[in-house]
Amino acid sequence: MASDARAEILARIHAAGSIAPVQIPRDYEHAPRCGPGDVARFAAMVADYRAQVYRTTESGIADLVTGLLSPVATVVAPADLPESWRPRTTLVLDGDPRPLSVTELDAADAVLTGSRLGIAATGTIVLDAGPAQGRRALTLVPDRHICVVRAADIVDTVPQAFRALDPTRPLTFVSGPSATSDIELNRVEGVHGPRTLDVILVDPAFG
């Protein structure tokens, strides 16, 4: 390559690097939560991800979960799962008295947990290892996740969710069952987490 051609290329690169950076607004959709989230939109978006959505009241959780499972199913759950949520089937508590192994988690028919919040705009459930949620492995290894989401914990937008979340906690974002696809766009579920997601939406208005 001739020296004058190299000089021209270098000059063009230098000129491109001197362009003033574009100012990108970062204040979009940052309106604080001012009321209940859009529960109907959340349910529709969750269903769009091929998850199953069920509505009930707080007192109906145990009966609903029991009905979703085989009578001989083994369910794992966090040790602090509320008594009123516990299904009438074999229930194994993680951390009581010891953490379950990966083999034990993988052998379970389902895992039952609560959640931190839901995002209506994206149908996303967020867990932060808080009450009734357990450690991250608990919701990633079993093939089926039954997750309780309270209507009062639903926000409308992702920015609202981040305002409510503690970034120092271990956050897990769940948007439908685990899925991926190959180069031909053939969908495969259950590769990186639960193949089946059942969302129990606890809504006092349901009753």
ChimeraX attribute file (.defattr): number of C-alpha atoms within 10 A of each C-alpha:
attribute: neighborCount
match mode: 1-to-1
recipient: residues
	/A:1	5
	/A:2	6
	/A:3	8
	/A:4	9
	/A:5	10
	/A:6	11
	/A:7	11
	/A:8	11
	/A:9	12
	/A:10	12
	/A:11	12
	/A:12	11
	/A:13	11
	/A:14	11
	/A:15	10
	/A:16	10
	/A:17	10
	/A:18	8
	/A:19	8
	/A:20	7
	/A:21	7
	/A:22	6
	/A:23	6
	/A:24	6
	/A:25	6
	/A:26	7
	/A:27	8
	/A:28	7
	/A:29	11
	/A:30	13
	/A:31	10
	/A:32	14
	/A:33	15
	/A:34	7
	/A:35	10
	/A:36	12
	/A:37	20
	/A:38	17
	/A:39	22
	/A:40	11
	/A:41	16
	/A:42	25
	/A:43	24
	/A:44	16
	/A:45	20
	/A:46	28
	/A:47	18
	/A:48	14
	/A:49	17
	/A:50	14
	/A:51	20
	/A:52	17
	/A:53	17
	/A:54	15
	/A:55	22
	/A:56	18
	/A:57	16
	/A:58	16
	/A:59	12
	/A:60	14
	/A:61	21
	/A:62	16
	/A:63	15
	/A:64	17
	/A:65	21
	/A:66	16
	/A:67	12
	/A:68	12
	/A:69	16
	/A:70	10
	/A:71	12
	/A:72	10
	/A:73	16
	/A:74	17
	/A:75	25
	/A:76	26
	/A:77	25
	/A:78	24
	/A:79	18
	/A:80	16
	/A:81	18
	/A:82	13
	/A:83	8
	/A:84	12
	/A:85	21
	/A:86	18
	/A:87	20
	/A:88	16
	/A:89	15
	/A:90	14
	/A:91	17
	/A:92	18
	/A:93	19
	/A:94	21
	/A:95	14
	/A:96	11
	/A:97	8
	/A:98	9
	/A:99	15
	/A:100	17
	/A:101	12
	/A:102	12
	/A:103	10
	/A:104	14
	/A:105	25
	/A:106	18
	/A:107	15
	/A:108	19
	/A:109	17
	/A:110	25
	/A:111	27
	/A:112	26
	/A:113	24
	/A:114	26
	/A:115	21
	/A:116	23
	/A:117	23
	/A:118	32
	/A:119	28
	/A:120	24
	/A:121	17
	/A:122	18
	/A:123	25
	/A:124	22
	/A:125	24
	/A:126	20
	/A:127	27
	/A:128	21
	/A:129	20
	/A:130	15
	/A:131	16
	/A:132	21
	/A:133	23
	/A:134	24
	/A:135	18
	/A:136	14
	/A:137	13
	/A:138	25
	/A:139	27
	/A:140	20
	/A:141	23
	/A:142	26
	/A:143	24
	/A:144	23
	/A:145	25
	/A:146	23
	/A:147	23
	/A:148	26
	/A:149	22
	/A:150	22
	/A:151	23
	/A:152	17
	/A:153	17
	/A:154	25
	/A:155	25
	/A:156	23
	/A:157	21
	/A:158	17
	/A:159	18
	/A:160	17
	/A:161	21
	/A:162	11
	/A:163	12
	/A:164	15
	/A:165	16
	/A:166	11
	/A:167	10
	/A:168	7
	/A:169	11
	/A:170	12
	/A:171	16
	/A:172	17
	/A:173	13
	/A:174	17
	/A:175	22
	/A:176	23
	/A:177	24
	/A:178	19
	/A:179	16
	/A:180	13
	/A:181	11
	/A:182	8
	/A:183	6
	/A:184	6
	/A:185	8
	/A:186	9
	/A:187	10
	/A:188	12
	/A:189	16
	/A:190	17
	/A:191	13
	/A:192	13
	/A:193	20
	/A:194	22
	/A:195	20
	/A:196	20
	/A:197	26
	/A:198	22
	/A:199	22
	/A:200	23
	/A:201	25
	/A:202	21
	/A:203	16
	/A:204	14
	/A:205	9
	/A:206	9
	/A:207	9
